[in-house]
Every structure is written in C-alpha cells, then in structure tokens.
Amino acid sequence: MGEAKDTDGARATEAYELEKLQKEIWEKAIDTQMHFNEMSVRSRQLGLSFVVAALGVVAVLLSKDDARISGWGYSTHVAGPILILAAFGLYSVKRLDLGVYHRMLRGAVAFNEDLELSSMRPNLMKTKLGLTQAISLYSRYPDADYPGKGPKRQSAETRVQIFYWSTIAVLISLGVLISWSRRTTPATPTASKAATGSTSPDAATQTGGTPQTK
C-alpha cells in the first residue's frame, strides 16, 4: 500500500515538473514571438520615417525653382530623384522586414502552435484554441469568428506586402511625374548667343550694319 502511494506521488511530481517545464518553454516561445514582432514593427517604423522625411523635404524644395539636378543633357527638379531614392530605401526596409524578421516570427509562431496543440491546450489551458493559435486565426482570416475560420483567407504578410508595394508605387510615380514636369534642356552656346544677340563689330558688318561711332 505504501509503495503504491509512493509510486503515485512520484508520478504526480513528475507530471507537475513536466507541466512546469512545458509552461516555461511556452513562455520563452511567447517572448521570442514578441521579440521578432517588435523587430518587424521597428523596421516598418523606419520605412515610414523614410517616406515622411522624403515628403517633408520635397514639400520644402518644390517652392525653390533653383533646387535642380543636371545630367545627360537634361536638368530637373531635385524633388523627383529624392522621392525615387526614398522608394528604393523603402524597398530595402521591406526586404529586411518580410525577408528576415517576419520569417523568424513565422517560425516562432509555428513552434508555439505545435506546442499549444500537443501539450499546453489539452493539459493546462483547457480552451478551444491556444493563444498563438487564436492570434494566427485572426491574423490569417480577417472575418474569423472564434474559434472558427472565416471564408476569406488573407495572411498578415499579404497585407503588409500590399502596403509596401502600394507606397513604393506612389513614391516612384510622384518622382517620375515631378521629374518629367520640371525637366528642362540646358541651352547650347549657339542658342544662347542667338538669344542674346551679338555686339561685336565683325558680326555687325556681316549682317549689313555698321559699328556705331561717337
């Protein structure tokens, strides 16, 4: 009888330690998810800073006609290239966000979903879905109804992709439009001479005129 009690007590202690260890692993996994999510948010804030800074600089420079850049026989307002460079900067942030941090976040989410499904939810939570599972449900299905899935699936990555590409397209379009509308062709020396006229005595003689004398 006593041996049976000892055995039951040892099993209960082992089960308690196992549940405690699973809880600690789950908490660490949640912290990892939060870390990568925070890194993604920071990268998006950096991208928005590019956009806001570029628009602010362009708004100031558009009032100055002499803020121009020249090359390949043309001259245009510097605001256009600034917007295009901001678009390339935002694309770099997109690559960092979705290509690095978001993929790490997805890995942490997949691990936590597996952990909740296999041990945490049936043994500890006693809920229809785990925390990570519920977050993933509403992230992937905009019209989700807990605990069921909605008919329309659109992942968070897809919505972030739409944000990045639409913003990049707007910046490039504005940059090209400003560059095209404010472009000029620098005057050649011959054209400048013809526009200002010639004051040399030889030129006056060739055109039938005579130099003026006092």
Backbone hydrogen bonds in HBPLUS format (Angstrom, degrees):
<---DONOR---> <-ACCEPTOR-->    atom                        ^
c    i                          cat <-CA-CA->   ^        H-A-AA   ^      H-
h    n   atom  resd res      DA  || num        DHA   H-A  angle D-A-AA Bond
n    s   type  num  typ     dist DA aas  dist angle  dist       angle   num
A0005-LYS N   A0001-MET O   3.09 MM   4  6.42 155.7  2.15 146.7 152.7     1
A0006-ASP N   A0002-GLY O   2.94 MM   4  6.21 157.0  2.00 146.6 153.2     2
A0007-THR N   A0003-GLU O   2.88 MM   4  6.10 153.8  1.94 144.5 151.8     3
A0008-ASP N   A0004-ALA O   2.87 MM   4  6.14 161.0  1.91 149.8 154.9     4
A0009-GLY N   A0005-LYS O   2.80 MM   4  5.99 156.9  1.85 148.7 155.8     5
A0010-ALA N   A0006-ASP O   2.86 MM   4  6.07 153.0  1.93 145.4 152.6     6
A0011-ARG N   A0007-THR O   2.95 MM   4  6.21 157.3  2.00 148.8 154.8     7
A0012-ALA N   A0008-ASP O   2.89 MM   4  6.11 156.7  1.95 147.6 154.2     8
A0013-THR N   A0009-GLY O   2.89 MM   4  6.09 156.1  1.95 144.9 151.7     9
A0014-GLU N   A0010-ALA O   2.85 MM   4  6.05 156.4  1.91 145.8 152.8    10
A0015-ALA N   A0011-ARG O   2.81 MM   4  6.03 157.4  1.87 148.1 154.3    11
A0016-TYR N   A0012-ALA O   2.89 MM   4  6.07 155.4  1.95 144.7 151.8    12
A0017-GLU N   A0013-THR O   2.92 MM   4  6.15 160.6  1.96 149.5 154.4    13
A0018-LEU N   A0014-GLU O   2.92 MM   4  6.10 152.6  2.00 144.1 152.1    14
A0019-GLU N   A0015-ALA O   2.93 MM   4  6.16 161.8  1.96 149.7 154.1    15
A0020-LYS N   A0016-TYR O   2.89 MM   4  6.08 154.8  1.95 146.9 154.6    16
A0021-LEU N   A0017-GLU O   2.88 MM   4  6.08 154.1  1.95 144.3 151.1    17
A0022-GLN N   A0018-LEU O   2.88 MM   4  6.15 159.3  1.92 150.7 156.6    18
A0023-LYS N   A0019-GLU O   2.91 MM   4  6.10 154.0  1.97 145.7 152.7    19
A0024-GLU N   A0020-LYS O   3.02 MM   4  6.28 154.4  2.08 145.1 151.6    20
A0025-ILE N   A0021-LEU O   2.95 MM   4  6.24 157.3  2.01 150.2 156.4    21
A0026-TRP N   A0022-GLN O   2.91 MM   4  6.11 156.6  1.97 146.5 153.2    22
A0027-GLU N   A0023-LYS O   2.90 MM   4  6.13 159.1  1.94 150.1 155.4    23
A0028-LYS N   A0024-GLU O   2.97 MM   4  6.18 155.6  2.03 144.7 151.4    24
A0029-ALA N   A0025-ILE O   2.89 MM   4  6.12 152.8  1.97 146.4 154.3    25
A0030-ILE N   A0026-TRP O   2.88 MM   4  6.17 151.6  1.97 148.2 155.9    26
A0031-ASP N   A0027-GLU O   2.97 MM   4  6.27 154.7  2.04 144.9 151.6    27
A0032-THR N   A0028-LYS O   2.97 MM   4  6.27 149.1  2.07 143.9 152.4    28
A0033-GLN N   A0029-ALA O   2.95 MM   4  6.27 155.3  2.01 147.6 153.9    29
A0034-MET N   A0030-ILE O   2.95 MM   4  6.24 162.6  1.98 152.0 156.3    30
A0035-HIS N   A0031-ASP O   2.93 MM   4  6.16 147.8  2.03 143.0 152.0    31
A0036-PHE N   A0032-THR O   3.10 MM   4  6.40 168.8  2.11 157.7 157.7    32
A0037-ASN N   A0033-GLN O   2.91 MM   4  6.07 154.6  1.98 150.6 158.8    33
A0038-GLU N   A0034-MET O   2.88 MM   4  5.98 150.3  1.97 141.6 149.4    34
A0039-MET N   A0035-HIS O   3.00 MM   4  6.33 150.8  2.08 146.6 154.7    35
A0040-SER N   A0036-PHE O   3.00 MM   4  6.25 152.5  2.08 143.1 150.1    36
A0041-VAL N   A0037-ASN O   2.97 MM   4  6.24 157.3  2.03 146.7 152.8    37
A0042-ARG N   A0038-GLU O   2.93 MM   4  6.16 157.1  1.98 147.9 154.0    38
A0043-SER N   A0039-MET O   3.01 MM   4  6.24 155.9  2.07 145.3 151.4    39
A0044-ARG N   A0040-SER O   3.02 MM   4  6.31 152.4  2.10 146.8 154.3    40
A0045-GLN N   A0041-VAL O   2.92 MM   4  6.21 148.9  2.02 146.3 155.4    41
A0046-LEU N   A0042-ARG O   2.91 MM   4  6.21 147.2  2.02 144.2 153.3    42
A0047-GLY N   A0043-SER O   2.98 MM   4  6.31 152.4  2.05 143.5 150.6    43
A0048-LEU N   A0044-ARG O   2.92 MM   4  6.21 158.8  1.97 148.5 153.7    44
A0049-SER N   A0045-GLN O   2.91 MM   4  6.12 144.6  2.04 140.3 150.3    45
A0050-PHE N   A0046-LEU O   3.07 MM   4  6.45 147.5  2.18 145.6 153.5    46
A0051-VAL N   A0047-GLY O   3.17 MM   4  6.54 158.9  2.22 147.7 152.4    47
A0052-VAL N   A0048-LEU O   2.87 MM   4  6.10 174.1  1.87 158.7 159.6    48
A0053-ALA N   A0049-SER O   2.91 MM   4  5.86 164.5  1.93 146.4 151.6    49
A0054-ALA N   A0050-PHE O   2.94 MM   4  6.03 160.9  1.98 147.0 152.9    50
A0055-LEU N   A0051-VAL O   2.94 MM   4  6.16 165.2  1.97 154.3 158.3    51
A0056-GLY N   A0052-VAL O   2.94 MM   4  6.10 153.9  2.00 147.3 154.7    52
A0057-VAL N   A0053-ALA O   2.95 MM   4  6.19 163.9  1.98 153.5 157.1    53
A0058-VAL N   A0054-ALA O   2.92 MM   4  6.06 163.3  1.95 151.2 156.4    54
A0059-ALA N   A0055-LEU O   2.94 MM   4  6.03 154.1  2.01 142.5 149.3    55
A0060-VAL N   A0056-GLY O   3.25 MM   4  6.51 147.3  2.37 141.7 149.2    56
A0061-LEU N   A0057-VAL O   2.92 MM   4  6.18 164.5  1.94 154.4 159.1    57
A0062-LEU N   A0058-VAL O   2.93 MM   4  5.92 150.2  2.02 152.7 157.7    58
A0063-SER N   A0060-VAL O   3.38 MM   3  5.99 155.2  2.45 110.5 116.6    59
A0064-LYS N   A0061-LEU O   2.88 MM   3  5.28 163.6  1.91 117.6 122.6    60
A0067-ALA N   A0064-LYS O   3.38 MM   3  5.71 167.0  2.39 108.4 111.9    61
A0068-ARG N   A0066-ASP O   2.99 MM   2  5.57 122.9  2.33 109.3  93.0    62
A0078-VAL N   A0067-ALA O   3.04 MM  11  5.92 171.9  2.04 138.8 139.6    63
A0069-ILE N   A0076-THR O   2.83 MM   7  5.62 159.7  1.87 165.5 172.4    64
A0076-THR N   A0069-ILE O   2.97 MM   7  5.62 164.7  1.99 158.0 160.2    65
A0071-GLY N   A0074-TYR O   2.86 MM   3  5.49 159.2  1.91 159.6 164.6    66
A0074-TYR N   A0071-GLY O   3.08 MM   3  5.49 159.1  2.13 113.4 119.9    67
A0075-SER N   A0184-THR O   2.80 MM 109  5.14 151.2  1.88 159.3 161.2    68
A0184-THR N   A0075-SER O   2.64 MM 109  5.14 141.8  1.78 153.4 164.0    69
A0082-ILE N   A0078-VAL O   3.24 MM   4  6.43 154.8  2.31 149.0 156.4    70
A0083-LEU N   A0079-ALA O   3.16 MM   4  6.42 156.7  2.21 150.4 154.8    71
A0084-ILE N   A0080-GLY O   3.15 MM   4  6.49 157.0  2.21 151.8 158.6    72
A0085-LEU N   A0081-PRO O   2.88 MM   4  6.06 159.7  1.92 150.9 156.1    73
A0086-ALA N   A0082-ILE O   2.94 MM   4  6.17 150.2  2.03 144.6 153.1    74
A0087-ALA N   A0083-LEU O   3.01 MM   4  6.30 144.1  2.14 141.0 150.3    75
A0088-PHE N   A0084-ILE O   3.12 MM   4  6.52 153.6  2.20 147.3 153.4    76
A0089-GLY N   A0085-LEU O   2.94 MM   4  6.24 150.9  2.03 145.7 154.3    77
A0090-LEU N   A0086-ALA O   2.91 MM   4  6.15 153.3  1.98 146.0 152.8    78
A0091-TYR N   A0087-ALA O   2.96 MM   4  6.23 147.6  2.07 143.5 152.6    79
A0092-SER N   A0088-PHE O   3.06 MM   4  6.35 149.7  2.16 143.7 150.9    80
A0093-VAL N   A0089-GLY O   3.09 MM   4  6.45 152.9  2.17 144.8 151.9    81
A0094-LYS N   A0090-LEU O   2.91 MM   4  6.18 150.6  2.00 144.7 153.2    82
A0095-ARG N   A0091-TYR O   3.01 MM   4  6.34 154.6  2.08 148.3 153.9    83
A0096-LEU N   A0092-SER O   3.10 MM   4  6.40 154.7  2.17 145.1 151.7    84
A0097-ASP N   A0093-VAL O   2.81 MM   4  6.00 160.5  1.85 153.6 159.4    85
A0098-LEU N   A0094-LYS O   2.88 MM   4  5.89 155.3  1.94 156.5 159.4    86
A0099-GLY N   A0095-ARG O   2.90 MM   4  5.02 134.2  2.12 120.4 134.0    87
A0100-VAL N   A0096-LEU O   3.27 MM   4  5.38 137.0  2.47 118.5 124.8    88
A0101-TYR N   A0096-LEU O   3.34 MM   5  6.81 159.6  2.39 161.6 162.0    89
A0102-HIS N   A0097-ASP O   2.80 MM   5  5.96 161.2  1.83 171.4 172.2    90
A0104-MET N   A0100-VAL O   3.13 MM   4  6.38 155.9  2.19 151.2 158.0    91
A0105-LEU N   A0101-TYR O   2.90 MM   4  6.15 153.2  1.97 147.7 155.9    92
A0106-ARG N   A0102-HIS O   2.90 MM   4  6.17 152.6  1.98 144.5 151.6    93
A0107-GLY N   A0103-ARG O   3.05 MM   4  6.31 149.7  2.15 141.8 149.5    94
A0108-ALA N   A0104-MET O   3.02 MM   4  6.36 158.1  2.07 149.6 154.7    95
A0109-VAL N   A0105-LEU O   2.90 MM   4  6.13 155.9  1.95 150.6 157.8    96
A0110-ALA N   A0106-ARG O   2.89 MM   4  6.07 159.8  1.94 147.9 153.0    97
A0111-PHE N   A0107-GLY O   3.05 MM   4  6.28 159.4  2.09 148.1 153.2    98
A0112-ASN N   A0108-ALA O   3.01 MM   4  6.19 161.8  2.05 146.2 151.3    99
A0113-GLU N   A0109-VAL O   2.85 MM   4  6.03 157.0  1.90 153.3 159.6   100
A0114-ASP N   A0110-ALA O   3.12 MM   4  6.27 158.2  2.16 143.8 149.2   101
A0115-LEU N   A0111-PHE O   2.94 MM   4  6.22 155.6  2.00 148.1 155.4   102
A0116-GLU N   A0112-ASN O   2.85 MM   4  6.05 162.3  1.89 151.4 155.7   103
A0117-LEU N   A0113-GLU O   2.94 MM   4  6.05 156.6  1.99 145.2 152.0   104
A0118-SER N   A0114-ASP O   2.98 MM   4  6.04 156.3  2.04 147.5 153.2   105
A0119-SER N   A0115-LEU O   3.06 MM   4  5.93 159.5  2.10 147.5 152.3   106
A0120-MET N   A0115-LEU O   3.23 MM   5  6.40 167.8  2.25 143.1 145.4   107
A0121-ARG N   A0116-GLU O   2.84 MM   5  5.20 161.8  1.87 137.2 141.7   108
A0123-ASN N   A0119-SER O   3.09 MM   4  5.81 151.8  2.18 144.4 152.4   109
A0124-LEU N   A0120-MET O   2.83 MM   4  5.28 153.4  1.90 138.0 146.4   110
A0125-MET N   A0120-MET O   2.87 MM   5  6.06 165.5  1.89 146.4 151.4   111
A0126-LYS N   A0121-ARG O   2.81 MM   5  5.39 154.9  1.87 148.1 151.2   112
A0134-ALA N   A0130-GLY O   2.87 MM   4  6.06 155.7  1.93 151.9 157.9   113
A0135-ILE N   A0131-LEU O   2.99 MM   4  6.28 160.0  2.03 152.3 157.7   114
A0136-SER N   A0132-THR O   2.93 MM   4  6.08 162.9  1.95 149.3 154.2   115
A0137-LEU N   A0133-GLN O   2.92 MM   4  6.08 147.6  2.03 141.1 150.3   116
A0138-TYR N   A0134-ALA O   3.18 MM   4  6.50 164.8  2.21 153.1 153.8   117
A0139-SER N   A0135-ILE O   2.93 MM   4  6.04 138.5  2.10 142.8 155.5   118
A0140-ARG N   A0136-SER O   2.94 MM   4  5.99 149.3  2.04 147.8 153.5   119
A0141-TYR N   A0137-LEU O   2.99 MM   4  5.97 144.1  2.12 145.5 155.2   120
A0154-GLN N   A0140-ARG O   2.76 MM  14  5.26 156.8  1.81 154.9 160.5   121
A0144-ALA N   A0141-TYR O   3.07 MM   3  5.14 146.1  2.19 124.6 119.2   122
A0145-ASP N   A0148-GLY O   3.25 MM   3  5.28 146.2  2.37 135.4 143.7   123
A0148-GLY N   A0145-ASP O   2.59 MM   3  5.28 130.4  1.83 147.7 141.4   124
A0159-ARG N   A0155-SER O   3.27 MM   4  6.69 157.0  2.33 148.3 153.6   125
A0160-VAL N   A0156-ALA O   2.96 MM   4  6.22 155.3  2.03 150.2 157.3   126
A0161-GLN N   A0157-GLU O   2.84 MM   4  6.03 153.8  1.90 146.8 154.6   127
A0162-ILE N   A0158-THR O   2.99 MM   4  6.27 155.8  2.05 147.2 153.1   128
A0163-PHE N   A0159-ARG O   3.07 MM   4  6.36 154.7  2.13 142.7 149.2   129
A0164-TYR N   A0160-VAL O   2.96 MM   4  6.26 167.1  1.97 156.1 158.3   130
A0165-TRP N   A0161-GLN O   2.93 MM   4  6.08 176.2  1.93 161.8 161.7   131
A0166-SER N   A0162-ILE O   2.97 MM   4  5.88 159.7  2.01 145.0 151.2   132
A0167-THR N   A0163-PHE O   3.07 MM   4  6.12 160.3  2.11 146.3 151.9   133
A0168-ILE N   A0164-TYR O   2.90 MM   4  6.12 162.1  1.93 155.0 160.5   134
A0169-ALA N   A0165-TRP O   2.90 MM   4  6.01 158.0  1.94 144.7 150.9   135
A0170-VAL N   A0166-SER O   3.02 MM   4  6.22 154.5  2.09 144.7 151.0   136
A0171-LEU N   A0167-THR O   3.02 MM   4  6.26 162.9  2.05 151.3 155.5   137
A0172-ILE N   A0168-ILE O   2.99 MM   4  6.19 168.5  2.00 154.8 157.7   138
A0173-SER N   A0169-ALA O   2.94 MM   4  6.00 160.1  1.98 145.3 151.6   139
A0174-LEU N   A0170-VAL O   2.94 MM   4  6.10 166.1  1.96 152.0 155.5   140
A0175-GLY N   A0171-LEU O   2.89 MM   4  6.04 158.0  1.94 147.2 154.2   141
A0176-VAL N   A0172-ILE O   2.87 MM   4  6.06 163.5  1.90 154.3 157.8   142
A0177-LEU N   A0173-SER O   2.92 MM   4  6.04 160.1  1.96 147.6 153.9   143
A0178-ILE N   A0174-LEU O   2.91 MM   4  6.06 166.7  1.93 152.6 155.6   144
A0179-SER N   A0175-GLY O   2.97 MM   4  6.05 162.5  2.00 145.0 150.6   145
A0180-TRP N   A0176-VAL O   2.89 MM   4  5.99 155.3  1.95 147.7 154.2   146
A0181-SER N   A0177-LEU O   2.92 MM   4  6.02 162.9  1.95 149.5 154.6   147
A0182-ARG N   A0178-ILE O   2.97 MM   4  5.91 146.5  2.09 146.9 154.4   148
A0192-SER N   A0188-THR O   2.93 MM   4  6.16 156.7  1.98 155.0 162.2   149
A0193-LYS N   A0189-PRO O   2.95 MM   4  6.12 152.5  2.02 144.5 151.7   150
A0194-ALA N   A0190-THR O   2.98 MM   4  6.21 155.0  2.04 145.7 152.5   151
A0195-ALA N   A0191-ALA O   2.95 MM   4  6.09 148.2  2.05 142.9 151.5   152
A0196-THR N   A0192-SER O   3.06 MM   4  6.22 154.7  2.13 146.5 152.1   153
A0197-GLY N   A0193-LYS O   2.92 MM   4  5.78 136.3  2.11 139.9 150.9   154
A0204-ALA N   A0200-SER O   3.18 MM   4  6.49 153.9  2.25 147.3 154.6   155
A0205-THR N   A0201-PRO O   2.98 MM   4  6.26 149.1  2.08 148.0 156.3   156
A0206-GLN N   A0202-ASP O   2.98 MM   4  6.27 156.6  2.03 150.0 156.0   157
A0207-THR N   A0203-ALA O   3.22 MM   4  6.40 143.6  2.36 142.7 151.0   158
A0209-GLY N   A0204-ALA O   2.73 MM   5  4.91 139.9  1.89 171.7 158.7   159
A0208-GLY N   A0205-THR O   3.13 MM   3  5.19 162.6  2.16 105.7 110.3   160
